[in-house]
Amino acid sequence: MDIYRRGIRPLLFSGLKVDPEWLQGRFMQMLTWLEATGDRPPAAWMLHQLHQLCCTTHPALRQQLWGLDFDNPVGLAAGFDKDGIGAALWAHFGFGFAELGTVTLHGQVGNPRPRLFRLPQDHAALNRMGFNNQGANALAARLKQLPSPSAPFPLGINLGKSKITSLDLAADDYLGSFRLLKGLGDYFVVNVSSPNTPGLRSLQDASQLDRILARLQHENTEHKPLLVKIAPDLEWEAIADIVTLAQTHQLAGIIATNTTIRRDGLTTHLLPGVGTYLADEPGGISGAPLRQRSTDVIRFIYQKTAGTLPIIGVGGIFTADDAWEKITAGASLVQVYTGWLYEGPQLVPHILTGLAQKLTDHGLTHIHDAVGSAAQ
């Protein structure tokens, strides 16, 4: 991890000042090459080295949720692999699961560039990508070509609304994507909380969300785990309403939380590379500034449901302490994105080793014993 943090990250972030989206695009191109040539040198050697560097096994961290086997509780959050390019490879990076998307029924280019910015002083990022992806049909075609994995590795699919679809037809749009993909994902997430599609967050309103969930669950004849991802900026009453809807529609869980539109408490005042005031710029903030609020939302949901509704916690996880805080607040699983970009490929094994040590320090034998232990 020190090699990345002391050498590679300063070079990319400050020295070369590489555009974050361009860099991510090159990384995804590398994954495409690794997937295509991974059965022969030099890609096979690279995958082996990657596995040795990033993968660590701790039996106490294994768990089963929704009938799915998770080797560990740390997953890749939605937004990084929108089109499933690395679907067959994420296990090599040490993740216990990965969430693909956000995918929309209609492919779309997303918002104008630049649309992804690092905020190093705040250990954060601002994104206003706008659900750029190739569409549900393209993702379905890609996933159908995947080889059968030698070991279980749960893949989630995050569903969003197409920008060209009006809000009153949102339920049809989500349903169309789900019909194309329902046999290809292990769990599905209804994303109504991104701040980067006009009007999308209004779908978190109880009446709007009720319609979407009802349509999806009626179609969900295979009983795939269905979750909803919520914004951190909701009032407690609105979160309570969503919890009630989740219980009414027998959802598998809630993902807490998406990015925030709040700008208070940030050290960064001018948007890097643009020079405009950050407070005036659209987009969602991820990373460290989100950490406490997402944990508070996790704790609220856990207490509201007495721990009966599984939670995936995401927002500001950079260390094992951060992950432990979310798990003990009530999260059964956690996800990383911004923290992974800042801390590098050894973040996941570092978190897993730290979590295993936390269990020992607290006299616990298994990770499920820690879930919600600080939220009682």
FENWOBEL-V599459 format. One line per field, one symbol per residue. phi: phi as a letter, one per 30 degrees, with the letter a starting at -180 (. if undefined). psi: psi as a letter, one per 30 degrees, with the letter a starting at -180 (. if undefined). burial: b if it has 9 or more other ideal C-beta (glycine too) atoms within 8 Angstrom, else e. A space follows every 10 residues. Layout:
BEGIN
phi=???
psi=???
burial=???
END
This chain:
BEGIN
phi=.ddddccdde dddcddhdee dddddddddd deddddbdcb dddddddddd dddccbcbed cdacbhiccc daccbdddjd cdcidcedcd ddcjddabcd jdccdceadi ddddbbbdbe dchbbcbbdi hdadjddddd dddddddddd bdbdccbccb ddddddddce eddddddddd cddccdbbbd ccbddcceie ddddeeddde dddddddddd ddhdecbbcc ddcddedddd ddeddeddch ddlbcbbddc cdbdidddcc deiciddedc cdkccbjedc eddddddedd ddddchidce bccbkicbbd dddddddddk ddbbbbaddd ddcjdcdddd dddddddddd dciccbdddd didccd
psi=eeeeefdeee eeeedfhkke eeeeeeeeee eeeeefgfgl lfeeeeeeee eeefkkkjef fklkkggkkj flgjlkllfe ieggegefff ffgfkflkjl akklekklfa lklkgkkkie fghllkkheh hklfleeeee eeeffklkkf lkjkklkkkl kkefklefge eeeeeeeeef ffgflflkkj jggkggkkfe ffffkeeeee eeeeeeeefi fghkkklkkl lfgkleeeee eeeeeeeegh lfakkjlalk gkfkgkekfk kkfeglkeff kllkklaeff eeeeeeeeee eeeeghgfjk kkkkjgjfle eeeeeeeffg kelllldeee eeflfgeeee eeeeeeeeee eggkflefff jgfgg.
burial=beebbeebbb bbbeeeeebb bebbeeebee bbbbbebbee eebbebbeeb bebbbeebeb bbbebeebeb bbbbbbbbbb bbbbbbbebb bbbbbbbbbb bbbbbeebeb beeebbbbbe ebbbbbbbbb bbbebbebbb ebbeebeebe eebbbbbbbb bbbebebeeb bbbbbbbbeb bbebbbbbbb bbbbbbbeeb bebbebebbb bbbbbbbebb eeebbbbbbb bbebeeebbb bbbbbbbebe bebbbbbbbb beeeebebeb beebeeebee bebbbbbbbb bebbbbbbbb bbbbbebebb bbbbbbbbbb ebbbbbbbbb bbbbbbbbbb bbbbbbbbbb bbbbbbbbbe eeebeebebb bbbebe
END
